[in-house]
Amino acid sequence: MAQSIYLLSTLVEVLKSICEDGVHVAGAIAWSFVDNWEWGQYDDHFGVQAFNFTTLETYYKRSIFDFVDFFRGV
């Protein structure tokens, strides 16, 4: 949930800069698409897709759906 709040609040500020200040924005991307080896560890989970180290499967987190829904609603 915290990641969704972070992503959405960031996108709202980008949208405000476009509408209020006329800033040209070519696109937006999340910090990381999948949890990764950041700072020598896998403890931080900030990707929009998670990785299961036991089964080696990936799955989408709620934040990716919030990210997509934001752009559908703009």
PDB file as gemmi writes it, atoms N, CA and C in Angstrom:
CRYST1    1.000    1.000    1.000  90.00  90.00  90.00 P 1                      
ATOM      1  N   MET A   1       0.824  -1.198   0.000  1.00  0.00           N  
ATOM      2  CA  MET A   1       0.000   0.000   0.000  1.00  0.00           C  
ATOM      3  C   MET A   1       0.868   1.261   0.000  1.00  0.00           C  
ATOM      4  N   ALA A   2       1.935   1.245   0.766  1.00  0.00           N  
ATOM      5  CA  ALA A   2       2.810   2.417   0.833  1.00  0.00           C  
ATOM      6  C   ALA A   2       3.397   2.735  -0.543  1.00  0.00           C  
ATOM      7  N   GLN A   3       3.736   1.683  -1.284  1.00  0.00           N  
ATOM      8  CA  GLN A   3       4.299   1.919  -2.607  1.00  0.00           C  
ATOM      9  C   GLN A   3       3.270   2.555  -3.531  1.00  0.00           C  
ATOM     10  N   SER A   4       2.022   2.120  -3.436  1.00  0.00           N  
ATOM     11  CA  SER A   4       0.972   2.719  -4.259  1.00  0.00           C  
ATOM     12  C   SER A   4       0.794   4.187  -3.925  1.00  0.00           C  
ATOM     13  N   ILE A   5       0.817   4.515  -2.650  1.00  0.00           N  
ATOM     14  CA  ILE A   5       0.678   5.908  -2.234  1.00  0.00           C  
ATOM     15  C   ILE A   5       1.834   6.735  -2.781  1.00  0.00           C  
ATOM     16  N   TYR A   6       3.031   6.198  -2.694  1.00  0.00           N  
ATOM     17  CA  TYR A   6       4.207   6.896  -3.222  1.00  0.00           C  
ATOM     18  C   TYR A   6       4.077   7.135  -4.728  1.00  0.00           C  
ATOM     19  N   LEU A   7       3.753   6.083  -5.472  1.00  0.00           N  
ATOM     20  CA  LEU A   7       3.633   6.213  -6.927  1.00  0.00           C  
ATOM     21  C   LEU A   7       2.544   7.205  -7.316  1.00  0.00           C  
ATOM     22  N   LEU A   8       1.378   7.069  -6.699  1.00  0.00           N  
ATOM     23  CA  LEU A   8       0.262   7.925  -7.072  1.00  0.00           C  
ATOM     24  C   LEU A   8       0.497   9.378  -6.687  1.00  0.00           C  
ATOM     25  N   SER A   9       1.085   9.618  -5.528  1.00  0.00           N  
ATOM     26  CA  SER A   9       1.353  11.009  -5.140  1.00  0.00           C  
ATOM     27  C   SER A   9       2.400  11.633  -6.059  1.00  0.00           C  
ATOM     28  N   THR A  10       3.361  10.847  -6.492  1.00  0.00           N  
ATOM     29  CA  THR A  10       4.360  11.350  -7.441  1.00  0.00           C  
ATOM     30  C   THR A  10       3.714  11.679  -8.783  1.00  0.00           C  
ATOM     31  N   LEU A  11       2.846  10.807  -9.256  1.00  0.00           N  
ATOM     32  CA  LEU A  11       2.177  11.047 -10.534  1.00  0.00           C  
ATOM     33  C   LEU A  11       1.243  12.253 -10.472  1.00  0.00           C  
ATOM     34  N   VAL A  12       0.599  12.458  -9.340  1.00  0.00           N  
ATOM     35  CA  VAL A  12      -0.262  13.633  -9.172  1.00  0.00           C  
ATOM     36  C   VAL A  12       0.571  14.909  -9.293  1.00  0.00           C  
ATOM     37  N   GLU A  13       1.749  14.913  -8.685  1.00  0.00           N  
ATOM     38  CA  GLU A  13       2.618  16.094  -8.776  1.00  0.00           C  
ATOM     39  C   GLU A  13       3.116  16.318 -10.202  1.00  0.00           C  
ATOM     40  N   VAL A  14       3.399  15.237 -10.925  1.00  0.00           N  
ATOM     41  CA  VAL A  14       3.804  15.365 -12.328  1.00  0.00           C  
ATOM     42  C   VAL A  14       2.654  15.944 -13.145  1.00  0.00           C  
ATOM     43  N   LEU A  15       1.455  15.445 -12.902  1.00  0.00           N  
ATOM     44  CA  LEU A  15       0.280  15.948 -13.613  1.00  0.00           C  
ATOM     45  C   LEU A  15       0.038  17.425 -13.309  1.00  0.00           C  
ATOM     46  N   LYS A  16       0.227  17.813 -12.056  1.00  0.00           N  
ATOM     47  CA  LYS A  16       0.084  19.224 -11.691  1.00  0.00           C  
ATOM     48  C   LYS A  16       1.111  20.091 -12.418  1.00  0.00           C  
ATOM     49  N   SER A  17       2.340  19.602 -12.543  1.00  0.00           N  
ATOM     50  CA  SER A  17       3.362  20.388 -13.240  1.00  0.00           C  
ATOM     51  C   SER A  17       3.022  20.540 -14.721  1.00  0.00           C  
ATOM     52  N   ILE A  18       2.369  19.538 -15.289  1.00  0.00           N  
ATOM     53  CA  ILE A  18       1.947  19.628 -16.688  1.00  0.00           C  
ATOM     54  C   ILE A  18       0.825  20.666 -16.824  1.00  0.00           C  
ATOM     55  N   CYS A  19      -0.188  20.538 -15.993  1.00  0.00           N  
ATOM     56  CA  CYS A  19      -1.379  21.389 -16.109  1.00  0.00           C  
ATOM     57  C   CYS A  19      -1.142  22.812 -15.623  1.00  0.00           C  
ATOM     58  N   GLU A  20      -0.429  22.969 -14.528  1.00  0.00           N  
ATOM     59  CA  GLU A  20      -0.268  24.297 -13.935  1.00  0.00           C  
ATOM     60  C   GLU A  20       0.933  25.064 -14.474  1.00  0.00           C  
ATOM     61  N   ASP A  21       1.991  24.341 -14.811  1.00  0.00           N  
ATOM     62  CA  ASP A  21       3.220  25.015 -15.216  1.00  0.00           C  
ATOM     63  C   ASP A  21       3.589  24.810 -16.682  1.00  0.00           C  
ATOM     64  N   GLY A  22       2.823  23.986 -17.381  1.00  0.00           N  
ATOM     65  CA  GLY A  22       3.088  23.749 -18.789  1.00  0.00           C  
ATOM     66  C   GLY A  22       4.338  22.925 -19.069  1.00  0.00           C  
ATOM     67  N   VAL A  23       4.756  22.128 -18.105  1.00  0.00           N  
ATOM     68  CA  VAL A  23       5.948  21.297 -18.275  1.00  0.00           C  
ATOM     69  C   VAL A  23       5.635  20.172 -19.262  1.00  0.00           C  
ATOM     70  N   HIS A  24       6.532  19.948 -20.205  1.00  0.00           N  
ATOM     71  CA  HIS A  24       6.370  18.849 -21.165  1.00  0.00           C  
ATOM     72  C   HIS A  24       6.935  17.574 -20.536  1.00  0.00           C  
ATOM     73  N   VAL A  25       6.095  16.565 -20.399  1.00  0.00           N  
ATOM     74  CA  VAL A  25       6.515  15.276 -19.843  1.00  0.00           C  
ATOM     75  C   VAL A  25       6.315  14.223 -20.914  1.00  0.00           C  
ATOM     76  N   ALA A  26       7.373  13.524 -21.249  1.00  0.00           N  
ATOM     77  CA  ALA A  26       7.314  12.518 -22.309  1.00  0.00           C  
ATOM     78  C   ALA A  26       6.810  11.171 -21.802  1.00  0.00           C  
ATOM     79  N   GLY A  27       6.965  10.895 -20.513  1.00  0.00           N  
ATOM     80  CA  GLY A  27       6.530   9.608 -19.984  1.00  0.00           C  
ATOM     81  C   GLY A  27       6.819   9.495 -18.508  1.00  0.00           C  
ATOM     82  N   ALA A  28       6.430   8.385 -17.947  1.00  0.00           N  
ATOM     83  CA  ALA A  28       6.679   8.122 -16.531  1.00  0.00           C  
ATOM     84  C   ALA A  28       6.984   6.638 -16.362  1.00  0.00           C  
ATOM     85  N   ILE A  29       7.846   6.342 -15.440  1.00  0.00           N  
ATOM     86  CA  ILE A  29       8.219   4.958 -15.186  1.00  0.00           C  
ATOM     87  C   ILE A  29       8.408   4.769 -13.682  1.00  0.00           C  
ATOM     88  N   ALA A  30       8.066   3.609 -13.205  1.00  0.00           N  
ATOM     89  CA  ALA A  30       8.244   3.304 -11.781  1.00  0.00           C  
ATOM     90  C   ALA A  30       9.735   3.112 -11.494  1.00  0.00           C  
ATOM     91  N   TRP A  31      10.118   3.279 -10.261  1.00  0.00           N  
ATOM     92  CA  TRP A  31      11.522   3.161  -9.860  1.00  0.00           C  
ATOM     93  C   TRP A  31      12.113   1.824 -10.306  1.00  0.00           C  
ATOM     94  N   SER A  32      11.413   0.758 -10.046  1.00  0.00           N  
ATOM     95  CA  SER A  32      11.915  -0.567 -10.403  1.00  0.00           C  
ATOM     96  C   SER A  32      10.738  -1.464 -10.734  1.00  0.00           C  
ATOM     97  N   PHE A  33      10.849  -2.208 -11.801  1.00  0.00           N  
ATOM     98  CA  PHE A  33       9.749  -3.084 -12.179  1.00  0.00           C  
ATOM     99  C   PHE A  33       9.717  -4.372 -11.382  1.00  0.00           C  
ATOM    100  N   VAL A  34      10.848  -4.770 -10.860  1.00  0.00           N  
ATOM    101  CA  VAL A  34      10.879  -6.001 -10.069  1.00  0.00           C  
ATOM    102  C   VAL A  34      11.830  -5.784  -8.899  1.00  0.00           C  
ATOM    103  N   ASP A  35      11.527  -6.414  -7.790  1.00  0.00           N  
ATOM    104  CA  ASP A  35      12.429  -6.327  -6.645  1.00  0.00           C  
ATOM    105  C   ASP A  35      13.812  -6.776  -7.086  1.00  0.00           C  
ATOM    106  N   ASN A  36      14.828  -6.061  -6.679  1.00  0.00           N  
ATOM    107  CA  ASN A  36      16.153  -6.365  -7.199  1.00  0.00           C  
ATOM    108  C   ASN A  36      17.222  -6.304  -6.115  1.00  0.00           C  
ATOM    109  N   TRP A  37      18.421  -6.615  -6.507  1.00  0.00           N  
ATOM    110  CA  TRP A  37      19.572  -6.613  -5.620  1.00  0.00           C  
ATOM    111  C   TRP A  37      20.026  -5.163  -5.463  1.00  0.00           C  
ATOM    112  N   GLU A  38      19.471  -4.497  -4.492  1.00  0.00           N  
ATOM    113  CA  GLU A  38      19.767  -3.089  -4.267  1.00  0.00           C  
ATOM    114  C   GLU A  38      20.573  -2.946  -2.991  1.00  0.00           C  
ATOM    115  N   TRP A  39      21.658  -2.267  -3.052  1.00  0.00           N  
ATOM    116  CA  TRP A  39      22.543  -2.060  -1.907  1.00  0.00           C  
ATOM    117  C   TRP A  39      23.013  -3.387  -1.308  1.00  0.00           C  
ATOM    118  N   GLY A  40      23.213  -4.390  -2.165  1.00  0.00           N  
ATOM    119  CA  GLY A  40      23.755  -5.668  -1.731  1.00  0.00           C  
ATOM    120  C   GLY A  40      22.803  -6.548  -0.954  1.00  0.00           C  
ATOM    121  N   GLN A  41      21.523  -6.337  -1.124  1.00  0.00           N  
ATOM    122  CA  GLN A  41      20.543  -7.164  -0.411  1.00  0.00           C  
ATOM    123  C   GLN A  41      19.227  -7.204  -1.180  1.00  0.00           C  
ATOM    124  N   TYR A  42      18.403  -8.173  -0.868  1.00  0.00           N  
ATOM    125  CA  TYR A  42      17.071  -8.283  -1.449  1.00  0.00           C  
ATOM    126  C   TYR A  42      15.995  -7.910  -0.445  1.00  0.00           C  
ATOM    127  N   ASP A  43      16.355  -7.243   0.631  1.00  0.00           N  
ATOM    128  CA  ASP A  43      15.404  -6.941   1.694  1.00  0.00           C  
ATOM    129  C   ASP A  43      14.399  -5.855   1.331  1.00  0.00           C  
ATOM    130  N   ASP A  44      14.766  -4.935   0.462  1.00  0.00           N  
ATOM    131  CA  ASP A  44      13.864  -3.862   0.072  1.00  0.00           C  
ATOM    132  C   ASP A  44      12.998  -4.321  -1.095  1.00  0.00           C  
ATOM    133  N   HIS A  45      11.695  -4.182  -0.935  1.00  0.00           N  
ATOM    134  CA  HIS A  45      10.756  -4.649  -1.958  1.00  0.00           C  
ATOM    135  C   HIS A  45       9.989  -3.453  -2.507  1.00  0.00           C  
ATOM    136  N   PHE A  46      10.594  -2.771  -3.475  1.00  0.00           N  
ATOM    137  CA  PHE A  46       9.947  -1.589  -4.029  1.00  0.00           C  
ATOM    138  C   PHE A  46       9.595  -1.738  -5.496  1.00  0.00           C  
ATOM    139  N   GLY A  47       9.752  -2.885  -6.056  1.00  0.00           N  
ATOM    140  CA  GLY A  47       9.359  -3.102  -7.448  1.00  0.00           C  
ATOM    141  C   GLY A  47       7.851  -3.240  -7.558  1.00  0.00           C  
ATOM    142  N   VAL A  48       7.318  -3.043  -8.763  1.00  0.00           N  
ATOM    143  CA  VAL A  48       5.886  -3.230  -8.987  1.00  0.00           C  
ATOM    144  C   VAL A  48       5.568  -4.695  -9.289  1.00  0.00           C  
ATOM    145  N   GLN A  49       6.611  -5.476  -9.373  1.00  0.00           N  
ATOM    146  CA  GLN A  49       6.486  -6.914  -9.574  1.00  0.00           C  
ATOM    147  C   GLN A  49       7.399  -7.584  -8.541  1.00  0.00           C  
ATOM    148  N   ALA A  50       6.921  -8.631  -7.919  1.00  0.00           N  
ATOM    149  CA  ALA A  50       7.699  -9.304  -6.881  1.00  0.00           C  
ATOM    150  C   ALA A  50       8.280 -10.611  -7.419  1.00  0.00           C  
ATOM    151  N   PHE A  51       9.318 -11.059  -6.766  1.00  0.00           N  
ATOM    152  CA  PHE A  51      10.013 -12.276  -7.169  1.00  0.00           C  
ATOM    153  C   PHE A  51      10.044 -13.233  -5.980  1.00  0.00           C  
ATOM    154  N   ASN A  52       9.583 -14.459  -6.206  1.00  0.00           N  
ATOM    155  CA  ASN A  52       9.611 -15.482  -5.172  1.00  0.00           C  
ATOM    156  C   ASN A  52      10.915 -16.265  -5.337  1.00  0.00           C  
ATOM    157  N   PHE A  53      11.798 -16.150  -4.358  1.00  0.00           N  
ATOM    158  CA  PHE A  53      13.116 -16.776  -4.468  1.00  0.00           C  
ATOM    159  C   PHE A  53      13.068 -18.290  -4.324  1.00  0.00           C  
ATOM    160  N   THR A  54      11.996 -18.824  -3.783  1.00  0.00           N  
ATOM    161  CA  THR A  54      11.861 -20.271  -3.639  1.00  0.00           C  
ATOM    162  C   THR A  54      11.378 -20.915  -4.929  1.00  0.00           C  
ATOM    163  N   THR A  55      10.315 -20.348  -5.516  1.00  0.00           N  
ATOM    164  CA  THR A  55       9.729 -20.938  -6.725  1.00  0.00           C  
ATOM    165  C   THR A  55      10.251 -20.291  -8.011  1.00  0.00           C  
ATOM    166  N   LEU A  56      10.965 -19.176  -7.872  1.00  0.00           N  
ATOM    167  CA  LEU A  56      11.501 -18.410  -9.000  1.00  0.00           C  
ATOM    168  C   LEU A  56      10.406 -17.817  -9.888  1.00  0.00           C  
ATOM    169  N   GLU A  57       9.227 -17.606  -9.314  1.00  0.00           N  
ATOM    170  CA  GLU A  57       8.121 -17.007 -10.047  1.00  0.00           C  
ATOM    171  C   GLU A  57       8.043 -15.515  -9.738  1.00  0.00           C  
ATOM    172  N   THR A  58       7.510 -14.787 -10.689  1.00  0.00           N  
ATOM    173  CA  THR A  58       7.233 -13.375 -10.465  1.00  0.00           C  
ATOM    174  C   THR A  58       5.730 -13.168 -10.440  1.00  0.00           C  
ATOM    175  N   TYR A  59       5.309 -12.150  -9.731  1.00  0.00           N  
ATOM    176  CA  TYR A  59       3.892 -11.811  -9.692  1.00  0.00           C  
ATOM    177  C   TYR A  59       3.755 -10.307  -9.509  1.00  0.00           C  
ATOM    178  N   TYR A  60       2.647  -9.776 -10.006  1.00  0.00           N  
ATOM    179  CA  TYR A  60       2.406  -8.342  -9.920  1.00  0.00           C  
ATOM    180  C   TYR A  60       1.908  -7.959  -8.536  1.00  0.00           C  
ATOM    181  N   LYS A  61       2.349  -6.805  -8.087  1.00  0.00           N  
ATOM    182  CA  LYS A  61       1.865  -6.246  -6.830  1.00  0.00           C  
ATOM    183  C   LYS A  61       0.708  -5.291  -7.138  1.00  0.00           C  
ATOM    184  N   ARG A  62       0.002  -4.916  -6.107  1.00  0.00           N  
ATOM    185  CA  ARG A  62      -1.127  -3.998  -6.273  1.00  0.00           C  
ATOM    186  C   ARG A  62      -0.683  -2.689  -6.928  1.00  0.00           C  
ATOM    187  N   SER A  63       0.513  -2.248  -6.630  1.00  0.00           N  
ATOM    188  CA  SER A  63       0.978  -0.950  -7.111  1.00  0.00           C  
ATOM    189  C   SER A  63       0.987  -0.849  -8.637  1.00  0.00           C  
ATOM    190  N   ILE A  64       1.239  -1.935  -9.352  1.00  0.00           N  
ATOM    191  CA  ILE A  64       1.236  -1.859 -10.818  1.00  0.00           C  
ATOM    192  C   ILE A  64      -0.167  -1.582 -11.344  1.00  0.00           C  
ATOM    193  N   PHE A  65      -1.166  -2.160 -10.686  1.00  0.00           N  
ATOM    194  CA  PHE A  65      -2.547  -1.928 -11.111  1.00  0.00           C  
ATOM    195  C   PHE A  65      -2.973  -0.493 -10.792  1.00  0.00           C  
ATOM    196  N   ASP A  66      -2.528   0.035  -9.653  1.00  0.00           N  
ATOM    197  CA  ASP A  66      -2.799   1.433  -9.320  1.00  0.00           C  
ATOM    198  C   ASP A  66      -2.113   2.361 -10.317  1.00  0.00           C  
ATOM    199  N   PHE A  67      -0.901   2.016 -10.721  1.00  0.00           N  
ATOM    200  CA  PHE A  67      -0.129   2.781 -11.698  1.00  0.00           C  
ATOM    201  C   PHE A  67      -0.877   2.843 -13.027  1.00  0.00           C  
ATOM    202  N   VAL A  68      -1.325   1.688 -13.509  1.00  0.00           N  
ATOM    203  CA  VAL A  68      -2.063   1.614 -14.781  1.00  0.00           C  
ATOM    204  C   VAL A  68      -3.404   2.341 -14.672  1.00  0.00           C  
ATOM    205  N   ASP A  69      -4.114   2.135 -13.561  1.00  0.00           N  
ATOM    206  CA  ASP A  69      -5.421   2.794 -13.376  1.00  0.00           C  
ATOM    207  C   ASP A  69      -5.292   4.310 -13.363  1.00  0.00           C  
ATOM    208  N   PHE A  70      -4.193   4.808 -12.824  1.00  0.00           N  
ATOM    209  CA  PHE A  70      -3.969   6.251 -12.815  1.00  0.00           C  
ATOM    210  C   PHE A  70      -3.953   6.782 -14.241  1.00  0.00           C  
ATOM    211  N   PHE A  71      -3.222   6.125 -15.121  1.00  0.00           N  
ATOM    212  CA  PHE A  71      -3.115   6.601 -16.488  1.00  0.00           C  
ATOM    213  C   PHE A  71      -4.404   6.395 -17.283  1.00  0.00           C  
ATOM    214  N   ARG A  72      -5.142   5.401 -16.941  1.00  0.00           N  
ATOM    215  CA  ARG A  72      -6.454   5.212 -17.603  1.00  0.00           C  
ATOM    216  C   ARG A  72      -7.425   6.319 -17.229  1.00  0.00           C  
ATOM    217  N   GLY A  73      -7.270   6.835 -16.008  1.00  0.00           N  
ATOM    218  CA  GLY A  73      -8.198   7.862 -15.527  1.00  0.00           C  
ATOM    219  C   GLY A  73      -7.807   9.278 -15.897  1.00  0.00           C  
ATOM    220  N   VAL A  74      -6.605   9.469 -16.446  1.00  0.00           N  
ATOM    221  CA  VAL A  74      -6.155  10.835 -16.756  1.00  0.00           C  
ATOM    222  C   VAL A  74      -6.774  11.331 -18.018  1.00  0.00           C  
TER     223      VAL A  74                                                      
END                                                                             
